[in-house]
C-alpha cells in the first residue's frame, strides 16, 4: 500500500490511523477480498482525519473520513459525523452536489473512532482555484452559494437543534442549550466562559424574541468557500460539490455560519443575497443576530484553543465584549 499521512505533532487534535487500520476498514466496507492500493491523507479540514483511498475492487478513489476519538470531542461538537449521516435524507435538494455515503461504522471496533466512506467528488477545492479567476467573476461564485444555501434552508424539520438530536421544543431552548454546552467546554479547558453564560442568561430572559422563530429550518452549519468544490476546466467559477455538512441543525436560517460569512464583508460576496433573498433587518432579527454571533464566537474560541492559537483565543474575548454591549444596549 502506498500510505501517506500528514506529519503531525503528538499533541495535535487530528491524528492519523495506521495502514493496517485502513486495510481493515476497506475489508469491512467492501468485502474480505478488498485490497487498498493507496491511502493519502488530505489536508484542508480541521476536524476529521480524511484519506483519499483507492481499492482494487473499485473503479475510482473514495473518501475515508475518520472522526476524532470520543475523548477528544467537545460536548458541543459530539458525534458530528453521526449528525451528518442522519442529515443525508434532508439533503435531497443537493443530491447532485453532496457525496454519497458508501459505508458508515460507529462500532469503533477497528480504530476506536467513528468512520465513514463516501464517494469522491469531482473538482478542485475552491480555496485552491477561486483565486485563479479574475475578481469580476467571483460574484458568480457567491451567487451560486446563495442559491445552494436557499435550497438547504427551504428544508423543514420537526424539532430545533442538531439534526441527530437532542431535539428541543423551541428555538430559545435549543440556542440556550448550545450556549451552555459551549460554556461547559470552555470551563473544562480552564478558560473563562462568563461572557458566554451572560449571553445565555440574556437569551433566557428574552426568550420570546428567539421564539418568534416557530418553524425549524435546516441550517448547513459550516458551508462556505472552504467546503465547496469547483470545476477546474470551467471558464468561470462553477460549484460542482459541497462537503462536510456535519454541523447541520434545525433552527433560524439567520443563525447559520453561511449567513455570518455572507455578512462579513461588503465585497463580491454581496452577490450571495441576489439569489438567496433579502435579509430580515427588523430590530428583533438584529437582536437575535447578536445572540447568534456570540454563539459563533464561543465556538471559534474553542476551535482556536484546539489549534493552539492563543492570540486568537484572546481576540474572542474582545469581540464578545462588544457583542454583549450591543445586546444590552438594544434591550435598554
Protein Blocks (a to p, Z undefined) as FASTA:
>chain_A
ZZddddddfklmbdcddfklmmmmmmmmnojkbccfbdcddehiambccdddddfkbcbd
cdddddddfklpcfklgoklmmmmmmmmmmmmmmmmpccdfbdcfklmmnopacdddddd
edjdfklmmmmpcfklmmmmmmmmmmmmmmmmmpccfbecjfkbpadfbfklmmmmmmmm
mmmmmmmnopafklmmmmmmmmmmmmmmmmmpmbdcddehlacfklcccdfkbcbdcdfb
dehilkgccddfklpmklmmmmmpccfklmmmmmnopcdfbfklmmmmmmmmmmmmmmmm
mmmmmnopaklmmmmmmmmmmmmmmmmmmmZZ
